[in-house]
């Protein structure tokens, strides 16, 4: 089911928000998943060139949530690939936003969830079991807290402390 919203409408309504409860991510993310429009509560992971926690999260029930990965904007390793995309879709995640790279673009395009990332990189990560889950992260300088609502469509990505729909 496609959510009924537009990020442009949200921005029109909240353009004068100054208390930080409504935030807009910079327009640097590209689409890689089957869904161009997705929304859900944020689950956050902070990791750098190690996707151990990303895999662990996507292997659990997503319940319509969005996995937000602060990969430190690294362009040297891919934090999500075809297998993890398929796991996320199978386990009911609405989407994945990666401040970093993904790989296996042809496989990700078949995954029934939204996937946004900075770029493609064929090199996988090392597994060191490092990182943090359910912490406040900075995605391209924008704060995302566990439990925030994330909305993504063809025009962009917005984050809100409260549900907007």
VOSE-121483 format. One record per atom (N, C-alpha, C, CB): residue number from 1; atom name; x, y, z. Coordinates in steps of 0.02 Angstrom, whole numbers, plus 50000, padded with zeros to 5 digits. Each point is the difference from the previous one (the first is absolute). Glycine has a CB too. Example, Ala and Ser with C-alpha at 12.3 -4.5 7.8 and 13.67 -1.06 7.14 Angstrom:
PT, 1, N, 50660, 49716, 50390;
PT, 1, CA, 49955, 50059, 50000;
PT, 1, C, 50045, 50060, 50000;
PT, 1, CB, 49905, 49941, 50062;
PT, 2, N, 50077, 50112, 49902;
PT, 2, CA, 50042, 50059, 50003;
PT, 2, C, 49961, 50055, 50037;
PT, 2, CB, 50059, 49968, 49892;
This chain:
PT, 1, N, 50042, 49941, 50000;
PT, 1, CA, 49958, 50059, 50000;
PT, 1, C, 50044, 50063, 50000;
PT, 1, CB, 49908, 49937, 50061;
PT, 2, N, 50079, 50108, 49894;
PT, 2, CA, 50039, 50062, 49995;
PT, 2, C, 49971, 50052, 50048;
PT, 2, CB, 50029, 49975, 49879;
PT, 3, N, 50012, 50053, 50164;
PT, 3, CA, 49975, 50052, 50045;
PT, 3, C, 49974, 50061, 49961;
PT, 3, CB, 50082, 49961, 50088;
PT, 4, N, 49869, 50073, 49941;
PT, 4, CA, 49970, 50058, 49967;
PT, 4, C, 50027, 50064, 50031;
PT, 4, CB, 49896, 49933, 49975;
PT, 5, N, 50157, 50094, 49995;
PT, 5, CA, 50030, 50062, 50023;
PT, 5, C, 50046, 50027, 49945;
PT, 5, CB, 49992, 49964, 50122;
PT, 6, N, 50027, 50099, 49885;
PT, 6, CA, 50054, 50027, 49959;
PT, 6, C, 50045, 50040, 50046;
PT, 6, CB, 49928, 50005, 49894;
PT, 7, N, 50137, 49988, 50097;
PT, 7, CA, 50047, 50038, 50041;
PT, 7, C, 49993, 50075, 49985;
PT, 7, CB, 50079, 49901, 50002;
PT, 8, N, 49902, 50117, 49937;
PT, 8, CA, 49990, 50071, 49984;
PT, 8, C, 49944, 50030, 50042;
PT, 8, CB, 50040, 49979, 49883;
PT, 9, N, 49904, 49984, 50125;
PT, 9, CA, 49946, 50024, 50042;
PT, 9, C, 50023, 50008, 50073;
PT, 9, CB, 49917, 49944, 49924;
PT, 10, N, 50121, 50007, 50100;
PT, 10, CA, 50027, 50006, 50069;
PT, 10, C, 50043, 50062, 50007;
PT, 10, CB, 49998, 49875, 50011;
PT, 11, N, 50044, 50138, 49939;
PT, 11, CA, 50045, 50058, 50003;
PT, 11, C, 49960, 50065, 49995;
PT, 11, CB, 50091, 49931, 49948;
PT, 12, N, 49855, 50070, 50013;
PT, 12, CA, 49958, 50060, 49997;
PT, 12, C, 49970, 50015, 50069;
PT, 12, CB, 49974, 49976, 49879;
PT, 13, N, 50004, 49972, 50154;
PT, 13, CA, 49969, 50007, 50066;
PT, 13, C, 50049, 50019, 50054;
PT, 13, CB, 49915, 49918, 49965;
PT, 14, N, 50146, 50053, 50032;
PT, 14, CA, 50048, 50007, 50055;
PT, 14, C, 50061, 50044, 49982;
PT, 14, CB, 49963, 49888, 50039;
PT, 15, N, 50033, 50151, 49907;
PT, 15, CA, 50058, 50038, 49976;
PT, 15, C, 50026, 50050, 50051;
PT, 15, CB, 49957, 49985, 49886;
PT, 16, N, 50001, 50038, 50159;
PT, 16, CA, 50022, 50049, 50050;
PT, 16, C, 50015, 49968, 50067;
PT, 16, CB, 49932, 50085, 49941;
PT, 17, N, 50073, 49850, 50061;
PT, 17, CA, 50015, 49965, 50063;
PT, 17, C, 50070, 50018, 50023;
PT, 17, CB, 49923, 49905, 49969;
PT, 18, N, 50082, 50119, 50092;
PT, 18, CA, 50066, 50019, 50026;
PT, 18, C, 50019, 49961, 50063;
PT, 18, CB, 49982, 50113, 49952;
PT, 19, N, 49974, 49843, 50071;
PT, 19, CA, 50015, 49964, 50062;
PT, 19, C, 50036, 49934, 49989;
PT, 19, CB, 49900, 50054, 50049;
PT, 20, N, 50115, 49929, 49888;
PT, 20, CA, 50038, 49939, 49986;
PT, 20, C, 49960, 49936, 49998;
PT, 20, CB, 50093, 50057, 50051;
PT, 21, N, 49841, 49948, 49956;
PT, 21, CA, 49960, 49939, 49998;
PT, 21, C, 49987, 49976, 49929;
PT, 21, CB, 49947, 50036, 50106;
PT, 22, N, 50063, 50009, 49845;
PT, 22, CA, 49993, 49982, 49929;
PT, 22, C, 50066, 50015, 49965;
PT, 22, CB, 49874, 50024, 50001;
PT, 23, N, 50153, 49926, 49964;
PT, 23, CA, 50065, 50008, 49968;
PT, 23, C, 49998, 49971, 49929;
PT, 23, CB, 50057, 49994, 50112;
PT, 24, N, 49983, 50035, 49844;
PT, 24, CA, 50004, 49978, 49930;
PT, 24, C, 50071, 49978, 49985;
PT, 24, CB, 49906, 50079, 49966;
PT, 25, N, 50102, 49861, 50007;
PT, 25, CA, 50067, 49976, 49982;
PT, 25, C, 50021, 50033, 49935;
PT, 25, CB, 49980, 49890, 50059;
PT, 26, N, 50085, 50123, 49933;
PT, 26, CA, 50025, 50030, 49938;
PT, 26, C, 49986, 49954, 49940;
PT, 26, CB, 50090, 50059, 50065;
PT, 27, N, 49905, 49970, 49875;
PT, 27, CA, 49983, 49962, 49940;
PT, 27, C, 50060, 49963, 49970;
PT, 27, CB, 49909, 50083, 49978;
PT, 28, N, 50121, 49874, 50061;
PT, 28, CA, 50060, 49964, 49977;
PT, 28, C, 49988, 49924, 49993;
PT, 28, CB, 50070, 50088, 50054;
PT, 29, N, 49871, 49889, 49964;
PT, 29, CA, 49986, 49928, 50000;
PT, 29, C, 49969, 49978, 49934;
PT, 29, CB, 49984, 50005, 50124;
PT, 30, N, 50037, 49936, 49854;
PT, 30, CA, 49974, 49970, 49939;
PT, 30, C, 49955, 49940, 50019;
PT, 30, CB, 50103, 50037, 49934;
PT, 31, N, 49849, 49948, 50022;
PT, 31, CA, 49954, 49943, 50010;
PT, 31, C, 50031, 49936, 49975;
PT, 31, CB, 49902, 50077, 49990;
PT, 32, N, 50092, 49870, 50049;
PT, 32, CA, 50025, 49935, 49978;
PT, 32, C, 49949, 49944, 50009;
PT, 32, CB, 50114, 50039, 50028;
PT, 33, N, 49835, 49970, 50013;
PT, 33, CA, 49951, 49948, 50012;
PT, 33, C, 49941, 50005, 49953;
PT, 33, CB, 50035, 49998, 50118;
PT, 34, N, 49919, 49954, 49889;
PT, 34, CA, 49941, 49997, 49958;
PT, 34, C, 49949, 50055, 50017;
PT, 34, CB, 50017, 49877, 49989;
PT, 35, N, 49978, 50141, 50075;
PT, 35, CA, 49953, 50051, 50022;
PT, 35, C, 50033, 50069, 49997;
PT, 35, CB, 49942, 49917, 50074;
PT, 36, N, 50027, 50129, 49890;
PT, 36, CA, 50025, 50069, 49998;
PT, 36, C, 49972, 50041, 50058;
PT, 36, CB, 50010, 49992, 49875;
PT, 37, N, 49933, 49985, 50153;
PT, 37, CA, 49967, 50036, 50054;
PT, 37, C, 49993, 49952, 50058;
PT, 37, CB, 49937, 50075, 49919;
PT, 38, N, 50087, 49947, 50140;
PT, 38, CA, 49995, 49958, 50060;
PT, 38, C, 50002, 50044, 50062;
PT, 38, CB, 50055, 49904, 49940;
PT, 39, N, 49921, 50068, 50115;
PT, 39, CA, 49998, 50037, 50063;
PT, 39, C, 49998, 49951, 50057;
PT, 39, CB, 49941, 50096, 49946;
PT, 40, N, 50083, 49927, 50111;
PT, 40, CA, 49996, 49959, 50061;
PT, 40, C, 50041, 50030, 50055;
PT, 40, CB, 49983, 49899, 49930;
PT, 41, N, 50013, 50070, 50129;
PT, 41, CA, 50039, 50022, 50057;
PT, 41, C, 50073, 49980, 49990;
PT, 41, CB, 49900, 49991, 50076;
PT, 42, N, 50145, 50051, 49946;
PT, 42, CA, 50071, 49988, 49989;
PT, 42, C, 50030, 49954, 50053;
PT, 42, CB, 50008, 50113, 49947;
PT, 43, N, 50031, 49840, 50028;
PT, 43, CA, 50046, 49960, 50041;
PT, 43, C, 50069, 50022, 49978;
PT, 43, CB, 49919, 49898, 50014;
PT, 44, N, 50124, 50121, 50031;
PT, 44, CA, 50064, 50029, 49980;
PT, 44, C, 50059, 49954, 50015;
PT, 44, CB, 49951, 50112, 50020;
PT, 45, N, 50098, 49892, 49936;
PT, 45, CA, 50064, 49965, 50009;
PT, 45, C, 50056, 50048, 49981;
PT, 45, CB, 49947, 49886, 49976;
PT, 46, N, 50104, 50115, 50065;
PT, 46, CA, 50060, 50039, 49984;
PT, 46, C, 50057, 49949, 49993;
PT, 46, CB, 49960, 50104, 50064;
PT, 47, N, 50070, 49895, 49876;
PT, 47, CA, 50054, 49953, 49987;
PT, 47, C, 50046, 50030, 49946;
PT, 47, CB, 49926, 49900, 50031;
PT, 48, N, 50134, 50075, 49965;
PT, 48, CA, 50046, 50025, 49949;
PT, 48, C, 50035, 49941, 49967;
PT, 48, CB, 50017, 50107, 50065;
PT, 49, N, 49964, 49882, 49871;
PT, 49, CA, 50029, 49948, 49958;
PT, 49, C, 49996, 49930, 50032;
PT, 49, CB, 50077, 50087, 49954;
PT, 50, N, 49871, 49902, 50085;
PT, 50, CA, 49986, 49935, 50032;
PT, 50, C, 49924, 49994, 50004;
PT, 50, CB, 50110, 50000, 50067;
PT, 51, N, 49861, 49954, 49896;
PT, 51, CA, 49927, 49995, 49999;
PT, 51, C, 49972, 49944, 50044;
PT, 51, CB, 50004, 50045, 49885;
PT, 52, N, 50033, 49934, 50165;
PT, 52, CA, 49977, 49946, 50044;
PT, 52, C, 49932, 50018, 50032;
PT, 52, CB, 50120, 49969, 50023;
PT, 53, N, 49873, 50091, 50003;
PT, 53, CA, 49937, 50020, 50033;
PT, 53, C, 49944, 50011, 49949;
PT, 53, CB, 50067, 50052, 50091;
PT, 54, N, 49951, 49969, 49849;
PT, 54, CA, 49950, 50009, 49947;
PT, 54, C, 49969, 49932, 49983;
PT, 54, CB, 50063, 50099, 49953;
PT, 55, N, 49979, 49850, 50039;
PT, 55, CA, 49976, 49933, 49986;
PT, 55, C, 49956, 49974, 50057;
PT, 55, CB, 50103, 49978, 49932;
PT, 56, N, 49921, 50032, 50129;
PT, 56, CA, 49962, 49976, 50059;
PT, 56, C, 49931, 50033, 50001;
PT, 56, CB, 50107, 49982, 50064;
PT, 57, N, 49889, 50082, 49922;
PT, 57, CA, 49935, 50035, 50000;
PT, 57, C, 49954, 49975, 49945;
PT, 57, CB, 50057, 50100, 50048;
PT, 58, N, 49969, 49895, 49891;
PT, 58, CA, 49958, 49980, 49944;
PT, 58, C, 49978, 49927, 50003;
PT, 58, CB, 50058, 50085, 49932;
PT, 59, N, 49976, 49875, 50108;
PT, 59, CA, 49981, 49930, 50011;
PT, 59, C, 49944, 49993, 50052;
PT, 59, CB, 50116, 49967, 49969;
PT, 60, N, 49861, 50089, 50059;
PT, 60, CA, 49945, 49999, 50049;
PT, 60, C, 49938, 50032, 49970;
PT, 60, CB, 50083, 50004, 50096;
PT, 61, N, 49858, 49985, 49935;
PT, 61, CA, 49939, 50031, 49973;
PT, 61, C, 50005, 50076, 49999;
PT, 61, CB, 49935, 49902, 50043;
PT, 62, N, 50051, 50126, 49899;
PT, 62, CA, 50004, 50073, 49992;
PT, 62, C, 49937, 50036, 50021;
PT, 62, CB, 50078, 49981, 49908;
PT, 63, N, 49864, 49985, 50087;
PT, 63, CA, 49936, 50027, 50021;
PT, 63, C, 49987, 50069, 49970;
PT, 63, CB, 50011, 49936, 50105;
PT, 64, N, 50008, 50073, 49830;
PT, 64, CA, 49987, 50062, 49965;
PT, 64, C, 50045, 50058, 50019;
PT, 64, CB, 49886, 49962, 49993;
PT, 65, N, 50168, 50024, 50042;
PT, 65, CA, 50047, 50053, 50020;
PT, 65, C, 50051, 50013, 49945;
PT, 65, CB, 49984, 49968, 50121;
PT, 66, N, 50056, 50085, 49889;
PT, 66, CA, 50053, 50019, 49953;
PT, 66, C, 50066, 49996, 50037;
PT, 66, CB, 49922, 50076, 49934;
PT, 67, N, 50125, 49887, 50037;
PT, 67, CA, 50067, 49996, 50029;
PT, 67, C, 50041, 50058, 49974;
PT, 67, CB, 49994, 49873, 50008;
PT, 68, N, 50032, 50169, 50038;
PT, 68, CA, 50039, 50059, 49982;
PT, 68, C, 50072, 49985, 50022;
PT, 68, CB, 49900, 50081, 50012;
PT, 69, N, 50145, 49916, 49940;
PT, 69, CA, 50069, 49979, 50013;
PT, 69, C, 50047, 50059, 49990;
PT, 69, CB, 49973, 49883, 49964;
PT, 70, N, 50059, 50137, 50091;
PT, 70, CA, 50052, 50051, 49998;
PT, 70, C, 50066, 49964, 49987;
PT, 70, CB, 49937, 50079, 50080;
PT, 71, N, 50081, 49918, 49856;
PT, 71, CA, 50062, 49968, 49979;
PT, 71, C, 50058, 50049, 49994;
PT, 71, CB, 49932, 49915, 49941;
PT, 72, N, 50060, 50144, 50089;
PT, 72, CA, 50053, 50049, 49997;
PT, 72, C, 50013, 50026, 49929;
PT, 72, CB, 50050, 49946, 50098;
PT, 73, N, 49901, 50046, 49858;
PT, 73, CA, 50005, 50021, 49930;
PT, 73, C, 50059, 49968, 49963;
PT, 73, CB, 49947, 50108, 50033;
PT, 74, N, 50075, 49834, 49991;
PT, 74, CA, 50056, 49966, 49968;
PT, 74, C, 49981, 49977, 49930;
PT, 74, CB, 50042, 49963, 50112;
PT, 75, N, 50003, 50050, 49841;
PT, 75, CA, 49990, 49977, 49931;
PT, 75, C, 50048, 49942, 49985;
PT, 75, CB, 49964, 50115, 49965;
PT, 76, N, 50065, 49854, 50087;
PT, 76, CA, 50050, 49948, 49990;
PT, 76, C, 49973, 49929, 50007;
PT, 76, CB, 50083, 50080, 50042;
PT, 77, N, 49860, 49910, 49991;
PT, 77, CA, 49971, 49934, 50011;
PT, 77, C, 49924, 50004, 49996;
PT, 77, CB, 50098, 49967, 50073;
PT, 78, N, 49870, 49980, 49903;
PT, 78, CA, 49927, 49997, 49995;
PT, 78, C, 49972, 49970, 50064;
PT, 78, CB, 50006, 49989, 49874;
PT, 79, N, 49946, 50046, 50157;
PT, 79, CA, 49970, 49976, 50062;
PT, 79, C, 49938, 49957, 49988;
PT, 79, CB, 50043, 50102, 50055;
PT, 80, N, 49927, 49901, 49886;
PT, 80, CA, 49942, 49959, 49983;
PT, 80, C, 50010, 49973, 49929;
PT, 80, CB, 49924, 50068, 50076;
PT, 81, N, 50061, 49868, 49916;
PT, 81, CA, 50002, 49967, 49935;
PT, 81, C, 49936, 49962, 49987;
PT, 81, CB, 50125, 49992, 50008;
PT, 82, N, 49875, 49969, 49940;
PT, 82, CA, 49940, 49963, 49980;
PT, 82, C, 49972, 49954, 50053;
PT, 82, CB, 50043, 50007, 49887;
PT, 83, N, 50000, 49957, 50148;
PT, 83, CA, 49976, 49954, 50051;
PT, 83, C, 49966, 50037, 50058;
PT, 83, CB, 50092, 49920, 49970;
PT, 84, N, 49938, 50135, 50051;
PT, 84, CA, 49970, 50038, 50055;
PT, 84, C, 49936, 50036, 49977;
PT, 84, CB, 50114, 50015, 50050;
PT, 85, N, 49885, 50009, 49888;
PT, 85, CA, 49939, 50030, 49974;
PT, 85, C, 49943, 49949, 49999;
PT, 85, CB, 50069, 50078, 49931;
PT, 86, N, 49946, 49862, 50046;
PT, 86, CA, 49949, 49947, 49998;
PT, 86, C, 49976, 49982, 50070;
PT, 86, CB, 50052, 49955, 49895;
PT, 87, N, 49995, 50043, 50153;
PT, 87, CA, 49981, 49985, 50070;
PT, 87, C, 49955, 50054, 50027;
PT, 87, CB, 50108, 49939, 50017;
PT, 88, N, 49908, 50124, 49969;
PT, 88, CA, 49959, 50055, 50024;
PT, 88, C, 49929, 49997, 49971;
PT, 88, CB, 50103, 50069, 50011;
PT, 89, N, 49892, 49917, 49925;
PT, 89, CA, 49934, 49994, 49968;
PT, 89, C, 49961, 49942, 50029;
PT, 89, CB, 50046, 50050, 49894;
PT, 90, N, 49986, 49893, 50114;
PT, 90, CA, 49968, 49940, 50027;
PT, 90, C, 49976, 50011, 50071;
PT, 90, CB, 50073, 49929, 49927;
PT, 91, N, 49965, 50110, 50112;
PT, 91, CA, 49984, 50009, 50070;
PT, 91, C, 49957, 50062, 50014;
PT, 91, CB, 50106, 49944, 50025;
PT, 92, N, 49868, 50087, 49922;
PT, 92, CA, 49950, 50053, 50010;
PT, 92, C, 50026, 50069, 50015;
PT, 92, CB, 49930, 49911, 50037;
PT, 93, N, 50132, 50103, 49945;
PT, 93, CA, 50026, 50069, 50008;
PT, 93, C, 49970, 50043, 49944;
PT, 93, CB, 50108, 49959, 50054;
PT, 94, N, 49874, 50103, 49961;
PT, 94, CA, 49974, 50045, 49948;
PT, 94, C, 50056, 50028, 49958;
PT, 94, CB, 49905, 50030, 50075;
PT, 95, N, 50153, 49981, 49956;
PT, 95, CA, 50055, 50029, 49962;
PT, 95, C, 50065, 50001, 50038;
PT, 95, CB, 49918, 50067, 49941;
PT, 96, N, 50134, 49953, 50023;
PT, 96, CA, 50068, 50007, 50027;
PT, 96, C, 50029, 50064, 49971;
PT, 96, CB, 50016, 49873, 50011;
PT, 97, N, 50011, 50169, 50033;
PT, 97, CA, 50036, 50060, 49978;
PT, 97, C, 50071, 49993, 50025;
PT, 97, CB, 49894, 50074, 50003;
PT, 98, N, 50154, 49927, 49950;
PT, 98, CA, 50070, 49989, 50017;
PT, 98, C, 50041, 50063, 49984;
PT, 98, CB, 49987, 49877, 49977;
PT, 99, N, 50043, 50152, 50074;
PT, 99, CA, 50047, 50055, 49989;
PT, 99, C, 50067, 49966, 49985;
PT, 99, CB, 49938, 50083, 50078;
PT, 100, N, 50066, 49890, 49862;
PT, 100, CA, 50056, 49961, 49977;
PT, 100, C, 49979, 49965, 49936;
PT, 100, CB, 50044, 49984, 50118;
PT, 101, N, 49988, 49960, 49867;
PT, 101, CA, 49989, 49965, 49937;
PT, 101, C, 49962, 49935, 50006;
PT, 101, CB, 50104, 50051, 49962;
PT, 102, N, 49869, 49928, 49981;
PT, 102, CA, 49968, 49934, 49992;
PT, 102, C, 50031, 49966, 49939;
PT, 102, CB, 49892, 50040, 50054;
PT, 103, N, 50093, 49897, 49937;
PT, 103, CA, 50025, 49963, 49941;
PT, 103, C, 49946, 49952, 49975;
PT, 103, CB, 50119, 50009, 50043;
PT, 104, N, 49895, 49955, 49904;
PT, 104, CA, 49952, 49954, 49969;
PT, 104, C, 49937, 50037, 49977;
PT, 104, CB, 50043, 49907, 50074;
PT, 105, N, 49966, 50146, 49888;
PT, 105, CA, 49945, 50044, 49982;
PT, 105, C, 49944, 49964, 49963;
PT, 105, CB, 50081, 50092, 49993;
PT, 106, N, 49934, 49859, 49965;
PT, 106, CA, 49948, 49963, 49964;
PT, 106, C, 49957, 49960, 50049;
PT, 106, CB, 50074, 49994, 49898;
PT, 107, N, 49958, 49977, 50153;
PT, 107, CA, 49963, 49963, 50050;
PT, 107, C, 49959, 50046, 50045;
PT, 107, CB, 50089, 49912, 49998;
PT, 108, N, 49940, 50145, 50021;
PT, 108, CA, 49964, 50047, 50043;
PT, 108, C, 49938, 50027, 49966;
PT, 108, CB, 50108, 50031, 50054;
PT, 109, N, 49895, 49979, 49880;
PT, 109, CA, 49943, 50026, 49962;
PT, 109, C, 49940, 49953, 50003;
PT, 109, CB, 50081, 50059, 49925;
PT, 110, N, 49930, 49878, 50090;
PT, 110, CA, 49946, 49951, 50005;
PT, 110, C, 49972, 49993, 50070;
PT, 110, CB, 50052, 49940, 49907;
PT, 111, N, 49981, 50090, 50142;
PT, 111, CA, 49979, 49995, 50070;
PT, 111, C, 49941, 50046, 50013;
PT, 111, CB, 50118, 49970, 50035;
PT, 112, N, 49828, 50002, 49993;
PT, 112, CA, 49939, 50039, 50012;
PT, 112, C, 50006, 50041, 50065;
PT, 112, CB, 49933, 49912, 49939;
PT, 113, N, 50111, 50137, 50059;
PT, 113, CA, 50007, 50050, 50052;
PT, 113, C, 50037, 50059, 49970;
PT, 113, CB, 50001, 49912, 50093;
PT, 114, N, 49997, 50143, 49942;
PT, 114, CA, 50038, 50059, 49977;
PT, 114, C, 50071, 49995, 50023;
PT, 114, CB, 49897, 50069, 50003;
PT, 115, N, 50150, 49948, 49953;
PT, 115, CA, 50070, 50000, 50018;
PT, 115, C, 50031, 50064, 49972;
PT, 115, CB, 50006, 49873, 50001;
PT, 116, N, 50022, 50168, 50044;
PT, 116, CA, 50034, 50061, 49980;
PT, 116, C, 50071, 49997, 50026;
PT, 116, CB, 49892, 50066, 50001;
PT, 117, N, 50155, 49956, 49959;
PT, 117, CA, 50070, 50002, 50019;
PT, 117, C, 50035, 50053, 49960;
PT, 117, CB, 49999, 49877, 50030;
PT, 118, N, 50063, 50137, 49988;
PT, 118, CA, 50039, 50051, 49965;
PT, 118, C, 50024, 49977, 49932;
PT, 118, CB, 50035, 50044, 50110;
PT, 119, N, 49987, 49892, 49886;
PT, 119, CA, 50031, 49976, 49938;
PT, 119, C, 50005, 49924, 50001;
PT, 119, CB, 50065, 50108, 49989;
PT, 120, N, 49959, 49866, 49955;
PT, 120, CA, 50015, 49929, 49994;
PT, 120, C, 50075, 49988, 50010;
PT, 120, CB, 49903, 49985, 49922;
PT, 121, N, 50113, 49959, 50112;
PT, 121, CA, 50069, 49979, 50010;
PT, 121, C, 50000, 49924, 50003;
PT, 121, CB, 50031, 50108, 50063;
PT, 122, N, 50004, 49859, 49892;
PT, 122, CA, 49998, 49927, 49999;
PT, 122, C, 50037, 49966, 50058;
PT, 122, CB, 49990, 50009, 49878;
PT, 123, N, 50053, 50027, 50157;
PT, 123, CA, 50039, 49970, 50053;
PT, 123, C, 49959, 49991, 50063;
PT, 123, CB, 50103, 50052, 49952;
PT, 124, N, 49895, 49887, 50076;
PT, 124, CA, 49961, 49988, 50062;
PT, 124, C, 50038, 50024, 50061;
PT, 124, CB, 49945, 49901, 49946;
PT, 125, N, 50021, 50097, 50111;
PT, 125, CA, 50031, 50020, 50063;
PT, 125, C, 50038, 49941, 50031;
PT, 125, CB, 49910, 50087, 50018;
PT, 126, N, 50129, 49929, 50031;
PT, 126, CA, 50029, 49950, 50045;
PT, 126, C, 49950, 49990, 50056;
PT, 126, CB, 50122, 50032, 49971;
PT, 127, N, 49876, 49908, 50057;
PT, 127, CA, 49955, 49986, 50056;
PT, 127, C, 50042, 50002, 50064;
PT, 127, CB, 49922, 49929, 49928;
PT, 128, N, 50069, 50126, 50111;
PT, 128, CA, 50038, 50007, 50063;
PT, 128, C, 49953, 50005, 50060;
PT, 128, CB, 50091, 50057, 49937;
PT, 129, N, 49843, 49938, 50050;
PT, 129, CA, 49950, 50007, 50053;
PT, 129, C, 50007, 50065, 50038;
PT, 129, CB, 49997, 49876, 50010;
PT, 130, N, 50016, 50178, 49953;
PT, 130, CA, 50007, 50066, 50030;
PT, 130, C, 49942, 50044, 49980;
PT, 130, CB, 50125, 49989, 49999;
PT, 131, N, 49859, 50059, 50043;
PT, 131, CA, 49947, 50048, 49986;
PT, 131, C, 49953, 50006, 50058;
PT, 131, CB, 50009, 49974, 49879;
PT, 132, N, 49939, 50067, 50112;
PT, 132, CA, 49950, 50012, 50052;
PT, 132, C, 49931, 50000, 49969;
PT, 132, CB, 50083, 50068, 50067;
PT, 133, N, 49869, 49907, 49971;
PT, 133, CA, 49930, 49998, 49977;
PT, 133, C, 49958, 50042, 50047;
PT, 133, CB, 50016, 49885, 49949;
PT, 134, N, 49931, 50145, 50024;
PT, 134, CA, 49952, 50039, 50039;
PT, 134, C, 50033, 50059, 50035;
PT, 134, CB, 49932, 49897, 50016;
PT, 135, N, 50109, 50139, 49946;
PT, 135, CA, 50033, 50061, 50025;
PT, 135, C, 49982, 50057, 49954;
PT, 135, CB, 50095, 49934, 50051;
PT, 136, N, 49912, 50127, 49973;
PT, 136, CA, 49989, 50059, 49957;
PT, 136, C, 50056, 50001, 49949;
PT, 136, CB, 49943, 50066, 50093;
PT, 137, N, 50039, 49944, 49843;
PT, 137, CA, 50049, 50001, 49946;
PT, 137, C, 49995, 50066, 49962;
PT, 137, CB, 49995, 49874, 49990;
PT, 138, N, 50058, 50140, 49973;
PT, 138, CA, 50002, 50058, 49956;
PT, 138, C, 50005, 49974, 49928;
PT, 138, CB, 50056, 50073, 50089;
PT, 139, N, 49893, 49941, 49872;
PT, 139, CA, 49998, 49980, 49930;
PT, 139, C, 50009, 50062, 49958;
PT, 139, CB, 49924, 49900, 50024;
PT, 140, N, 50135, 50108, 49946;
PT, 140, CA, 50015, 50060, 49961;
PT, 140, C, 49987, 50063, 50041;
PT, 140, CB, 49972, 49937, 49894;
PT, 141, N, 50046, 50060, 50170;
PT, 141, CA, 49992, 50058, 50043;
PT, 141, C, 49931, 50009, 50031;
PT, 141, CB, 50086, 50052, 49932;
PT, 142, N, 49868, 49903, 50053;
PT, 142, CA, 49932, 50004, 50026;
PT, 142, C, 49991, 49947, 50054;
PT, 142, CB, 49956, 50044, 49889;
PT, 143, N, 50018, 49976, 50169;
PT, 143, CA, 49990, 49955, 50056;
PT, 143, C, 49940, 49954, 49987;
PT, 143, CB, 50050, 50085, 50077;
PT, 144, N, 49961, 49850, 49935;
PT, 144, CA, 49945, 49951, 49998;
PT, 144, C, 50004, 49961, 50066;
PT, 144, CB, 50002, 49991, 49871;
PT, 145, N, 49942, 50008, 50164;
PT, 145, CA, 49996, 49965, 50064;
PT, 145, C, 49961, 49935, 49991;
PT, 145, CB, 50005, 50110, 50062;
PT, 146, N, 50011, 49839, 49978;
PT, 146, CA, 49960, 49939, 49998;
PT, 146, C, 49927, 50018, 50015;
PT, 146, CB, 50099, 49930, 50037;
PT, 147, N, 49856, 50044, 49922;
PT, 147, CA, 49929, 50014, 50010;
PT, 147, C, 49974, 50059, 49961;
PT, 147, CB, 50012, 49951, 50110;
PT, 148, N, 50032, 50091, 49861;
PT, 148, CA, 49977, 50053, 49955;
PT, 148, C, 49962, 49969, 49942;
PT, 148, CB, 50097, 50075, 50033;
PT, 149, N, 49861, 49965, 49935;
PT, 149, CA, 49965, 49978, 49940;
PT, 149, C, 50039, 50024, 49938;
PT, 149, CB, 49888, 50003, 50061;
PT, 150, N, 50125, 49952, 49893;
PT, 150, CA, 50035, 50017, 49938;
PT, 150, C, 49952, 49988, 49942;
PT, 150, CB, 50113, 49970, 50050;
PT, 151, N, 49884, 50079, 49905;
PT, 151, CA, 49959, 49997, 49940;
PT, 151, C, 50044, 50014, 49940;
PT, 151, CB, 49897, 50037, 50064;
PT, 152, N, 50100, 49919, 49886;
PT, 152, CA, 50040, 50008, 49939;
PT, 152, C, 49955, 49991, 49939;
PT, 152, CB, 50104, 49959, 50060;
PT, 153, N, 49906, 50084, 49891;
PT, 153, CA, 49967, 49993, 49936;
PT, 153, C, 50046, 50024, 49945;
PT, 153, CB, 49885, 50015, 50053;
PT, 154, N, 50089, 49995, 49887;
PT, 154, CA, 50041, 50019, 49943;
PT, 154, C, 50033, 50068, 50009;
PT, 154, CB, 49925, 49932, 49929;
PT, 155, N, 50048, 50110, 50115;
PT, 155, CA, 50026, 50067, 50009;
PT, 155, C, 50050, 50007, 50056;
PT, 155, CB, 49894, 50040, 49955;
PT, 156, N, 50108, 49912, 50091;
PT, 156, CA, 50048, 50007, 50054;
PT, 156, C, 49982, 49958, 50061;
PT, 156, CB, 50024, 50113, 49958;
PT, 157, N, 50012, 49903, 50097;
PT, 157, CA, 49991, 49964, 50063;
PT, 157, C, 49992, 50051, 50056;
PT, 157, CB, 50069, 49902, 49958;
PT, 158, N, 49879, 50089, 50082;
PT, 158, CA, 49989, 50042, 50059;
PT, 158, C, 49995, 49956, 50061;
PT, 158, CB, 49941, 50088, 49931;
PT, 159, N, 50076, 49943, 50126;
PT, 159, CA, 49999, 49965, 50064;
PT, 159, C, 49960, 50044, 50049;
PT, 159, CB, 50113, 49942, 49979;
PT, 160, N, 49845, 50026, 50062;
PT, 160, CA, 49959, 50037, 50047;
PT, 160, C, 49999, 49963, 50067;
PT, 160, CB, 49930, 50047, 49906;
PT, 161, N, 50067, 49991, 50148;
PT, 161, CA, 49996, 49971, 50066;
PT, 161, C, 49931, 49967, 50011;
PT, 161, CB, 50081, 50086, 50043;
PT, 162, N, 49869, 49936, 49919;
PT, 162, CA, 49932, 49972, 50007;
PT, 162, C, 49976, 49977, 49931;
PT, 162, CB, 49975, 50075, 50100;
PT, 163, N, 49976, 49882, 49901;
PT, 163, CA, 49970, 49976, 49938;
PT, 163, C, 49967, 50058, 49962;
PT, 163, CB, 49980, 49886, 50052;
PT, 164, N, 50029, 50116, 49883;
PT, 164, CA, 49973, 50053, 49959;
PT, 164, C, 49938, 49978, 49960;
PT, 164, CB, 50114, 50048, 49991;
PT, 165, N, 49870, 49888, 50011;
PT, 165, CA, 49941, 49975, 49964;
PT, 165, C, 49956, 49962, 50048;
PT, 165, CB, 50064, 49993, 49894;
